[in-house]
Amino acid sequence: MQFVGTFWSLVPAIVAIVLALITKEVFSSLFIGIVIGAGFFSMNYQTGFTGFLSQLFNNTVGEGDDAVSYGLVSSLSDSYNVGILVFLVVLGIMVALMNKSGGSAAFGNWAKKHIKTKIGAQVCTIVLGMLIFIDDYFNCLTVGSVMKPVTDKKGVSKEKLAYLIDATAAPVCIIAPISSWAAAVAGFVTEGENGILLFCKAIPFNFYALFTLVMMFAMVFMKFEFGSMSKYEKALEVMNDSADVVADEKSNGKVIDLIFPVIVLIILSVIGMIYSGGFFDGESESYLNFIEAFSNSDASVGLVLGSFGALIISIIYFLLRKVISFKDAMACVPDGFKAMVPAILILTLAWTLKGMTDSLGAKEYVAGIVSGSASGLKMFLPAIIFVIACFLAFATGTSWGTFGILIPICIAAFPEGAIRIVSISACMAGAVCGDHCSPISDTTIMASAGAQCDHVKHVSSQLPYAITVAAVSFVTYIVAGLTLNLGIFTSGIISWLVGLGLLFGTLFIIKSIVSKKTK
């Protein structure tokens, strides 16, 4: 039986997703998906039991520069993946430092006085998430560590916090020209320096990302929830004012002890990103070179350099402030690592599962479906691409992999014109949507970690919200495709009016239904 390049290539990811939703246990579900993928690969090439073990732990496909390693060991030892894991550990250490110094407790006390309502806590979380647009990994863990004490005090459930974090991670990064995501998309565009320009042109038509931001504010101010999120929000009891959110509260801790490390982390992460992109290698450091540096940056290298620099500066700062001893600062190193172990384990398994689907040719299989359906459906192609990108990103748990396979197809199919811009937007929007919904997505996993929320609960409670925006976006892409003959500007205005009308109309209907059920 042929497993490579067929529907069977998607089965390991599908099995892992279904098992995770049924058993509500993500570790074993991911591992079973990996085992199935290794089995399919060994049966396809008839490598026997030894081939199965090789694929499961450390197998190489291809030769020379094109060789790619898959398996648990190789996923954990991949240089890019190791950089992301180191970045997670350093962030965990910094969070432990901020807690130990009393910075988190001080911010919680400040927020208790200045953020008076549950709405205020949620809006503050959204705004902070929108401001940290450099990288989704950085966004998830930073917003979670900063806002969790506040949202706990104001009665926001962990599930709702995880949704707000997740919805301001990838959806914000994919519409920010200065971000690791913009750099990735530009890298997949085979037009050299025009990659970022094409990315910017596509931003207004990235309906899923933009409508997700609109929906978050709408849900907060309309004061209702639906799906399992409603259950989690109602079940939460507001913490007593006398209860401390942070165990290691220090009387001499100040809000600056939380804000200063975060600001330093942001600044040095930006510098690290542009450094990895060669910004400081050229003779001229103009704005154009800054953008080019971001488009050439390596997020793994840049974020590690930035986070390590921020960690060293933060330790020195806390020692000079005398809010923490050197012994306590060093004790935060293993504490931060231990806090990130669940996220590291899930990320490793998710990366391995992605490698399994890649080795089985899942991307090529989906790409064949896309290219085969392109002719004769030009006006409906943005909506079709959106759906296929959703499915591919959901099944594989990666947005960037989806960009890599679909964006070149869009460029090849439409060398110029408005349909090309809208199709690339649909690809990016669909990839973010699938990534947003997938339980094996690294961004979704880290949003759960940032909110300290059970991963399966986060996925199940977020899914109805994401599907609502996805359905509205799908219809909007149909409208955009049908109106492109009126001009891209006119098409954009009509699409936005229809999309916003559908979104708010849907939310009012859902609120009415929820209110009737409550009564």
Helices and strands as residue ranges (DSSP letters): G 7-10, H 11-23, H 26-45, H 48-57, E 59-61, G 64-66, E 68-70, H 72-77, H 79-101, H 103-114, H 118-131, H 136-153, H 158-167, H 170-173, H 180-188, G 192-194, H 195-202, G 203-205, H 207-222, H 228-235, H 256-276, H 287-295, H 299-321, H 326-359, H 362-372, G 378-380, H 381-396, H 399-413, H 418-437, H 442-451, H 455-483, G 484-486, H 488-518
